[in-house]
Amino acid sequence: MIMETIGVIIVDDHPLFREGVRNILAAEEDIQVLGEATTGDQALQSVRELRPRVALIDVNLPNLNGIQATRQITAERLNTSVVLLTAYDDVEQVLHAFSAGASAYCSKDVQAGKLVDVIRQVARGFYVVGDQVFDQTGLEQWLTRGVETVRRPHMEGEVEAFTPLSPREMEILQFVTRGLSNKEIAGKLGISHQTVKNHMTAILHKLDIEDRTQAAVYALRHGWVRLQDTRK
């Protein structure tokens, strides 16, 4: 029986972490590392060019974070299952990951055997949440229950919590973490003050938080924006 090879790319800007993952996967006959990347932009380029079956992507990446990269890979229907890796492990991050289109979510201290098993599961079209394996319907049901459990009660507005931020919303959120006002953000982006306010309202609803200070803390706490990026 011929074993189908699972093509994988590794996306992380820490060389030692990439080397560790690469060495783990090299020991598996049915897994082949096709390439590596260090930024979110490179991740997208690698997926488009190499068409891996699975992409292992860190959330905390330069220029384009892992959540954004996952959202774009999903939007382009590139037929690559994304396993998001993160040191920022909480329920809200998990909800954001799967809402963006991830097939699995693992803490970066995941055991080697577990990571290999996750790769094989998502390559077969399944979704892995902790120790649970779901099909598409099961994942959707899990997501619905998860959002209902953690969201603030009586949230107003039509925008649902934990839906993915658009590229423009993420761009505005990055400016917020740098301490810019809505007026300053409008000037930077060449859009109206009211447009920025509308985006901020959507951001607060999607993150299920109450104000821009919480938004900045949320982005940094979840590794969506890097501290060094806020000083640009």
Phi and psi in degrees as GROMACS dihedral restraints (atoms count N, CA, C in turn):
[ dihedral_restraints ]
;  ai    aj    ak    al  type     phi  dphi    fc
    3     4     5     6     1   -81.5    20    10
    4     5     6     7     1   126.2    20    10
    6     7     8     9     1   -84.9    20    10
    7     8     9    10     1   128.3    20    10
    9    10    11    12     1   -74.8    20    10
   10    11    12    13     1   132.3    20    10
   12    13    14    15     1   -86.5    20    10
   13    14    15    16     1   134.9    20    10
   15    16    17    18     1   -97.0    20    10
   16    17    18    19     1   112.6    20    10
   18    19    20    21     1   -79.2    20    10
   19    20    21    22     1   132.7    20    10
   21    22    23    24     1  -132.2    20    10
   22    23    24    25     1   144.7    20    10
   24    25    26    27     1  -118.0    20    10
   25    26    27    28     1   151.2    20    10
   27    28    29    30     1  -116.2    20    10
   28    29    30    31     1   125.0    20    10
   30    31    32    33     1  -122.1    20    10
   31    32    33    34     1   108.6    20    10
   33    34    35    36     1  -164.6    20    10
   34    35    36    37     1   142.1    20    10
   36    37    38    39     1   -92.9    20    10
   37    38    39    40     1    10.1    20    10
   39    40    41    42     1  -104.3    20    10
   40    41    42    43     1   110.7    20    10
   42    43    44    45     1   -56.1    20    10
   43    44    45    46     1   -39.1    20    10
   45    46    47    48     1   -66.9    20    10
   46    47    48    49     1   -37.2    20    10
   48    49    50    51     1   -66.9    20    10
   49    50    51    52     1   -44.6    20    10
   51    52    53    54     1   -60.2    20    10
   52    53    54    55     1   -41.7    20    10
   54    55    56    57     1   -63.3    20    10
   55    56    57    58     1   -41.6    20    10
   57    58    59    60     1   -61.7    20    10
   58    59    60    61     1   -45.1    20    10
   60    61    62    63     1   -66.4    20    10
   61    62    63    64     1   -42.1    20    10
   63    64    65    66     1   -59.5    20    10
   64    65    66    67     1   -42.3    20    10
   66    67    68    69     1   -65.9    20    10
   67    68    69    70     1   -37.3    20    10
   69    70    71    72     1   -62.5    20    10
   70    71    72    73     1   -46.8    20    10
   72    73    74    75     1   -73.1    20    10
   73    74    75    76     1   -27.4    20    10
   75    76    77    78     1   -63.5    20    10
   76    77    78    79     1   -23.3    20    10
   78    79    80    81     1   -81.4    20    10
   79    80    81    82     1    -6.3    20    10
   81    82    83    84     1  -101.9    20    10
   82    83    84    85     1   124.0    20    10
   84    85    86    87     1   -66.5    20    10
   85    86    87    88     1   -27.4    20    10
   87    88    89    90     1   -97.1    20    10
   88    89    90    91     1     7.0    20    10
   90    91    92    93     1  -124.4    20    10
   91    92    93    94     1   132.5    20    10
   93    94    95    96     1  -127.9    20    10
   94    95    96    97     1   124.6    20    10
   96    97    98    99     1   -79.0    20    10
   97    98    99   100     1   115.1    20    10
   99   100   101   102     1   -86.8    20    10
  100   101   102   103     1   -25.4    20    10
  102   103   104   105     1  -179.8    20    10
  103   104   105   106     1   175.5    20    10
  105   106   107   108     1  -137.3    20    10
  106   107   108   109     1   157.0    20    10
  108   109   110   111     1  -146.3    20    10
  109   110   111   112     1   160.5    20    10
  111   112   113   114     1  -119.7    20    10
  112   113   114   115     1    -9.6    20    10
  114   115   116   117     1  -133.1    20    10
  115   116   117   118     1   165.9    20    10
  117   118   119   120     1   -63.8    20    10
  118   119   120   121     1   -38.9    20    10
  120   121   122   123     1   -63.2    20    10
  121   122   123   124     1   -43.6    20    10
  123   124   125   126     1   -64.6    20    10
  124   125   126   127     1   -34.4    20    10
  126   127   128   129     1   -59.7    20    10
  127   128   129   130     1   -46.8    20    10
  129   130   131   132     1   -61.7    20    10
  130   131   132   133     1   -44.6    20    10
  132   133   134   135     1   -62.2    20    10
  133   134   135   136     1   -42.4    20    10
  135   136   137   138     1   -66.0    20    10
  136   137   138   139     1   -39.9    20    10
  138   139   140   141     1   -65.7    20    10
  139   140   141   142     1   -42.2    20    10
  141   142   143   144     1   -64.0    20    10
  142   143   144   145     1   -38.8    20    10
  144   145   146   147     1   -85.3    20    10
  145   146   147   148     1   -42.0    20    10
  147   148   149   150     1   -93.6    20    10
  148   149   150   151     1   -19.8    20    10
  150   151   152   153     1    47.5    20    10
  151   152   153   154     1    56.5    20    10
  153   154   155   156     1   -68.8    20    10
  154   155   156   157     1   155.0    20    10
  156   157   158   159     1   -73.5    20    10
  157   158   159   160     1   -33.3    20    10
  159   160   161   162     1  -135.3    20    10
  160   161   162   163     1   138.5    20    10
  162   163   164   165     1  -119.7    20    10
  163   164   165   166     1   124.1    20    10
  165   166   167   168     1   -93.7    20    10
  166   167   168   169     1   113.9    20    10
  168   169   170   171     1  -127.3    20    10
  169   170   171   172     1   126.2    20    10
  171   172   173   174     1   -72.1    20    10
  172   173   174   175     1   144.8    20    10
  174   175   176   177     1   -71.1    20    10
  175   176   177   178     1   -42.8    20    10
  177   178   179   180     1   -89.0    20    10
  178   179   180   181     1    86.5    20    10
  180   181   182   183     1  -121.9    20    10
  181   182   183   184     1   154.9    20    10
  183   184   185   186     1   -68.1    20    10
  184   185   186   187     1   157.5    20    10
  186   187   188   189     1    53.2    20    10
  187   188   189   190     1   -49.9    20    10
  189   190   191   192     1  -134.0    20    10
  190   191   192   193     1   117.5    20    10
  192   193   194   195     1   -75.2    20    10
  193   194   195   196     1   171.1    20    10
  195   196   197   198     1   -63.2    20    10
  196   197   198   199     1   -34.2    20    10
  198   199   200   201     1   -63.7    20    10
  199   200   201   202     1   -44.9    20    10
  201   202   203   204     1   -63.6    20    10
  202   203   204   205     1   -44.5    20    10
  204   205   206   207     1   -61.6    20    10
  205   206   207   208     1   -41.6    20    10
  207   208   209   210     1   -62.2    20    10
  208   209   210   211     1   -43.9    20    10
  210   211   212   213     1   -59.0    20    10
  211   212   213   214     1   -41.1    20    10
  213   214   215   216     1   -71.7    20    10
  214   215   216   217     1   -40.6    20    10
  216   217   218   219     1   -59.6    20    10
  217   218   219   220     1   -42.2    20    10
  219   220   221   222     1   -65.6    20    10
  220   221   222   223     1   -43.9    20    10
  222   223   224   225     1   -62.7    20    10
  223   224   225   226     1   -35.4    20    10
  225   226   227   228     1   -84.5    20    10
  226   227   228   229     1    -0.9    20    10
  228   229   230   231     1    51.0    20    10
  229   230   231   232     1    54.3    20    10
  231   232   233   234     1   -86.0    20    10
  232   233   234   235     1     1.5    20    10
  234   235   236   237     1    60.1    20    10
  235   236   237   238     1    33.1    20    10
  237   238   239   240     1  -115.8    20    10
  238   239   240   241     1   125.6    20    10
  240   241   242   243     1   -82.9    20    10
  241   242   243   244     1   130.0    20    10
  243   244   245   246     1  -100.7    20    10
  244   245   246   247     1   127.7    20    10
  246   247   248   249     1  -106.3    20    10
  247   248   249   250     1   110.6    20    10
  249   250   251   252     1   -84.7    20    10
  250   251   252   253     1   132.9    20    10
  252   253   254   255     1  -114.0    20    10
  253   254   255   256     1   136.6    20    10
  255   256   257   258     1  -154.9    20    10
  256   257   258   259     1   150.9    20    10
  258   259   260   261     1   -91.7    20    10
  259   260   261   262     1    -5.8    20    10
  261   262   263   264     1  -103.6    20    10
  262   263   264   265     1    80.9    20    10
  264   265   266   267     1  -101.4    20    10
  265   266   267   268     1   102.3    20    10
  267   268   269   270     1  -147.7    20    10
  268   269   270   271     1   171.1    20    10
  270   271   272   273     1   -61.0    20    10
  271   272   273   274     1   -41.5    20    10
  273   274   275   276     1   -63.2    20    10
  274   275   276   277     1   -41.1    20    10
  276   277   278   279     1   -62.4    20    10
  277   278   279   280     1   -39.0    20    10
  279   280   281   282     1   -61.9    20    10
  280   281   282   283     1   -44.1    20    10
  282   283   284   285     1   -62.8    20    10
  283   284   285   286     1   -42.7    20    10
  285   286   287   288     1   -63.5    20    10
  286   287   288   289     1   -40.3    20    10
  288   289   290   291     1   -60.7    20    10
  289   290   291   292     1   -49.4    20    10
  291   292   293   294     1   -74.5    20    10
  292   293   294   295     1   -31.2    20    10
  294   295   296   297     1   -65.2    20    10
  295   296   297   298     1   -30.0    20    10
  297   298   299   300     1   -78.3    20    10
  298   299   300   301     1   -14.0    20    10
  300   301   302   303     1   116.4    20    10
  301   302   303   304     1     8.2    20    10
  303   304   305   306     1   -65.3    20    10
  304   305   306   307     1   150.8    20    10
  306   307   308   309     1   -97.0    20    10
  307   308   309   310     1   -18.6    20    10
  309   310   311   312     1  -159.0    20    10
  310   311   312   313     1   162.4    20    10
  312   313   314   315     1  -142.4    20    10
  313   314   315   316     1   124.7    20    10
  315   316   317   318     1  -133.1    20    10
  316   317   318   319     1   141.0    20    10
  318   319   320   321     1   -67.6    20    10
  319   320   321   322     1   149.8    20    10
  321   322   323   324     1   -70.2    20    10
  322   323   324   325     1    -8.7    20    10
  324   325   326   327     1   -97.4    20    10
  325   326   327   328     1    20.9    20    10
  327   328   329   330     1   -59.7    20    10
  328   329   330   331     1   143.4    20    10
  330   331   332   333     1   -67.4    20    10
  331   332   333   334     1   147.1    20    10
  333   334   335   336     1   -55.8    20    10
  334   335   336   337     1   -47.1    20    10
  336   337   338   339     1   -63.0    20    10
  337   338   339   340     1   -36.5    20    10
  339   340   341   342     1   -66.5    20    10
  340   341   342   343     1   -43.6    20    10
  342   343   344   345     1   -61.3    20    10
  343   344   345   346     1   -42.8    20    10
  345   346   347   348     1   -62.2    20    10
  346   347   348   349     1   -42.3    20    10
  348   349   350   351     1   -63.3    20    10
  349   350   351   352     1   -40.9    20    10
  351   352   353   354     1   -61.6    20    10
  352   353   354   355     1   -44.9    20    10
  354   355   356   357     1   -57.7    20    10
  355   356   357   358     1   -44.7    20    10
  357   358   359   360     1   -66.8    20    10
  358   359   360   361     1   -37.7    20    10
  360   361   362   363     1   -65.9    20    10
  361   362   363   364     1   -47.3    20    10
  363   364   365   366     1   -70.9    20    10
  364   365   366   367     1   -29.0    20    10
  366   367   368   369     1   -64.8    20    10
  367   368   369   370     1   -25.1    20    10
  369   370   371   372     1   -88.4    20    10
  370   371   372   373     1     0.6    20    10
  372   373   374   375     1    97.4    20    10
  373   374   375   376     1     9.0    20    10
  375   376   377   378     1   -94.8    20    10
  376   377   378   379     1   172.0    20    10
  378   379   380   381     1  -122.2    20    10
  379   380   381   382     1   136.6    20    10
  381   382   383   384     1  -118.3    20    10
  382   383   384   385     1   121.5    20    10
  384   385   386   387     1  -122.7    20    10
  385   386   387   388     1   103.0    20    10
  387   388   389   390     1    63.2    20    10
  388   389   390   391     1  -122.3    20    10
  390   391   392   393     1   -97.2    20    10
  391   392   393   394     1     6.5    20    10
  393   394   395   396     1   -98.6    20    10
  394   395   396   397     1   140.0    20    10
  396   397   398   399     1  -117.8    20    10
  397   398   399   400     1   125.8    20    10
  399   400   401   402     1  -121.8    20    10
  400   401   402   403     1   154.7    20    10
  402   403   404   405     1   -89.6    20    10
  403   404   405   406     1  -175.6    20    10
  405   406   407   408     1   -58.8    20    10
  406   407   408   409     1   -45.9    20    10
  408   409   410   411     1   -63.4    20    10
  409   410   411   412     1   -43.4    20    10
  411   412   413   414     1   -62.6    20    10
  412   413   414   415     1   -39.7    20    10
  414   415   416   417     1   -65.5    20    10
  415   416   417   418     1   -43.9    20    10
  417   418   419   420     1   -60.2    20    10
  418   419   420   421     1   -40.7    20    10
  420   421   422   423     1   -66.4    20    10
  421   422   423   424     1   -41.0    20    10
  423   424   425   426     1   -63.6    20    10
  424   425   426   427     1   -42.6    20    10
  426   427   428   429     1   -61.7    20    10
  427   428   429   430     1   -44.6    20    10
  429   430   431   432     1   -59.8    20    10
  430   431   432   433     1   -45.7    20    10
  432   433   434   435     1   -63.9    20    10
  433   434   435   436     1   -40.7    20    10
  435   436   437   438     1   -64.3    20    10
  436   437   438   439     1   -44.3    20    10
  438   439   440   441     1   -64.7    20    10
  439   440   441   442     1   -42.6    20    10
  441   442   443   444     1   -63.6    20    10
  442   443   444   445     1   -31.0    20    10
  444   445   446   447     1   -73.9    20    10
  445   446   447   448     1   -40.4    20    10
  447   448   449   450     1  -101.5    20    10
  448   449   450   451     1   -15.7    20    10
  450   451   452   453     1   -72.1    20    10
  451   452   453   454     1   154.2    20    10
  453   454   455   456     1   -67.5    20    10
  454   455   456   457     1   140.7    20    10
  456   457   458   459     1   -70.5    20    10
  457   458   459   460     1   153.5    20    10
  459   460   461   462     1    59.5    20    10
  460   461   462   463     1    33.4    20    10
  462   463   464   465     1   -69.4    20    10
  463   464   465   466     1   131.3    20    10
  465   466   467   468     1   -94.9    20    10
  466   467   468   469     1   157.4    20    10
  468   469   470   471     1   104.9    20    10
  469   470   471   472     1   163.4    20    10
  471   472   473   474     1   -90.8    20    10
  472   473   474   475     1   -14.0    20    10
  474   475   476   477     1   -78.0    20    10
  475   476   477   478     1   126.5    20    10
  477   478   479   480     1   -80.5    20    10
  478   479   480   481     1   145.5    20    10
  480   481   482   483     1   -66.9    20    10
  481   482   483   484     1   145.3    20    10
  483   484   485   486     1    71.4    20    10
  484   485   486   487     1    10.7    20    10
  486   487   488   489     1   -75.9    20    10
  487   488   489   490     1   150.3    20    10
  489   490   491   492     1   -62.0    20    10
  490   491   492   493     1   141.2    20    10
  492   493   494   495     1   -71.7    20    10
  493   494   495   496     1   141.9    20    10
  495   496   497   498     1   -73.0    20    10
  496   497   498   499     1   163.7    20    10
  498   499   500   501     1   -55.2    20    10
  499   500   501   502     1   -40.0    20    10
  501   502   503   504     1   -66.1    20    10
  502   503   504   505     1   -41.8    20    10
  504   505   506   507     1   -63.9    20    10
  505   506   507   508     1   -40.0    20    10
  507   508   509   510     1   -66.7    20    10
  508   509   510   511     1   -36.5    20    10
  510   511   512   513     1   -62.8    20    10
  511   512   513   514     1   -44.0    20    10
  513   514   515   516     1   -65.6    20    10
  514   515   516   517     1   -40.3    20    10
  516   517   518   519     1   -60.9    20    10
  517   518   519   520     1   -37.3    20    10
  519   520   521   522     1   -63.6    20    10
  520   521   522   523     1   -39.4    20    10
  522   523   524   525     1   -67.1    20    10
  523   524   525   526     1   -36.1    20    10
  525   526   527   528     1   -61.7    20    10
  526   527   528   529     1   -40.6    20    10
  528   529   530   531     1   -66.2    20    10
  529   530   531   532     1   -18.7    20    10
  531   532   533   534     1   -89.6    20    10
  532   533   534   535     1    -0.6    20    10
  534   535   536   537     1    88.3    20    10
  535   536   537   538     1    13.1    20    10
  537   538   539   540     1   -77.6    20    10
  538   539   540   541     1   143.8    20    10
  540   541   542   543     1   -78.3    20    10
  541   542   543   544     1   168.8    20    10
  543   544   545   546     1   -59.3    20    10
  544   545   546   547     1   -39.8    20    10
  546   547   548   549     1   -63.7    20    10
  547   548   549   550     1   -42.7    20    10
  549   550   551   552     1   -66.1    20    10
  550   551   552   553     1   -39.2    20    10
  552   553   554   555     1   -64.0    20    10
  553   554   555   556     1   -42.4    20    10
  555   556   557   558     1   -58.3    20    10
  556   557   558   559     1   -42.7    20    10
  558   559   560   561     1   -65.4    20    10
  559   560   561   562     1   -39.5    20    10
  561   562   563   564     1   -64.2    20    10
  562   563   564   565     1   -39.7    20    10
  564   565   566   567     1   -95.0    20    10
  565   566   567   568     1    -9.4    20    10
  567   568   569   570     1    69.7    20    10
  568   569   570   571     1    35.4    20    10
  570   571   572   573     1  -125.6    20    10
  571   572   573   574     1   170.5    20    10
  573   574   575   576     1   -76.4    20    10
  574   575   576   577     1   157.1    20    10
  576   577   578   579     1   -59.3    20    10
  577   578   579   580     1   -39.8    20    10
  579   580   581   582     1   -65.8    20    10
  580   581   582   583     1   -36.9    20    10
  582   583   584   585     1   -63.3    20    10
  583   584   585   586     1   -40.6    20    10
  585   586   587   588     1   -62.7    20    10
  586   587   588   589     1   -42.8    20    10
  588   589   590   591     1   -61.3    20    10
  589   590   591   592     1   -40.4    20    10
  591   592   593   594     1   -63.7    20    10
  592   593   594   595     1   -42.2    20    10
  594   595   596   597     1   -63.9    20    10
  595   596   597   598     1   -40.6    20    10
  597   598   599   600     1   -62.8    20    10
  598   599   600   601     1   -39.1    20    10
  600   601   602   603     1   -61.2    20    10
  601   602   603   604     1   -43.6    20    10
  603   604   605   606     1   -64.0    20    10
  604   605   606   607     1   -41.0    20    10
  606   607   608   609     1   -60.9    20    10
  607   608   609   610     1   -46.3    20    10
  609   610   611   612     1   -61.4    20    10
  610   611   612   613     1   -39.9    20    10
  612   613   614   615     1   -67.8    20    10
  613   614   615   616     1   -44.0    20    10
  615   616   617   618     1   -66.7    20    10
  616   617   618   619     1   -34.4    20    10
  618   619   620   621     1   -87.6    20    10
  619   620   621   622     1    -7.7    20    10
  621   622   623   624     1    60.6    20    10
  622   623   624   625     1    47.0    20    10
  624   625   626   627     1  -131.3    20    10
  625   626   627   628     1   177.0    20    10
  627   628   629   630     1  -107.6    20    10
  628   629   630   631     1   -25.8    20    10
  630   631   632   633     1  -150.9    20    10
  631   632   633   634     1   172.9    20    10
  633   634   635   636     1   -68.1    20    10
  634   635   636   637     1   -30.4    20    10
  636   637   638   639     1   -64.1    20    10
  637   638   639   640     1   -43.9    20    10
  639   640   641   642     1   -62.8    20    10
  640   641   642   643     1   -35.3    20    10
  642   643   644   645     1   -63.1    20    10
  643   644   645   646     1   -43.3    20    10
  645   646   647   648     1   -64.1    20    10
  646   647   648   649     1   -44.8    20    10
  648   649   650   651     1   -63.3    20    10
  649   650   651   652     1   -41.6    20    10
  651   652   653   654     1   -60.3    20    10
  652   653   654   655     1   -47.0    20    10
  654   655   656   657     1   -62.9    20    10
  655   656   657   658     1   -41.3    20    10
  657   658   659   660     1   -72.4    20    10
  658   659   660   661     1   -41.0    20    10
  660   661   662   663     1   -65.6    20    10
  661   662   663   664     1   -28.6    20    10
  663   664   665   666     1   -97.5    20    10
  664   665   666   667     1     3.3    20    10
  666   667   668   669     1    76.4    20    10
  667   668   669   670     1    19.7    20    10
  669   670   671   672     1   -79.7    20    10
  670   671   672   673     1   -27.7    20    10
  672   673   674   675     1  -130.7    20    10
  673   674   675   676     1   137.1    20    10
  675   676   677   678     1   -89.7    20    10
  676   677   678   679     1   146.3    20    10
  678   679   680   681     1   -57.5    20    10
  679   680   681   682     1   -40.5    20    10
  681   682   683   684     1   -66.2    20    10
  682   683   684   685     1   -29.1    20    10
  684   685   686   687     1   -67.4    20    10
  685   686   687   688     1   -29.4    20    10
  687   688   689   690     1   -72.9    20    10
  688   689   690   691     1   -11.7    20    10
  690   691   692   693     1   -98.3    20    10
  691   692   693   694     1     2.1    20    10
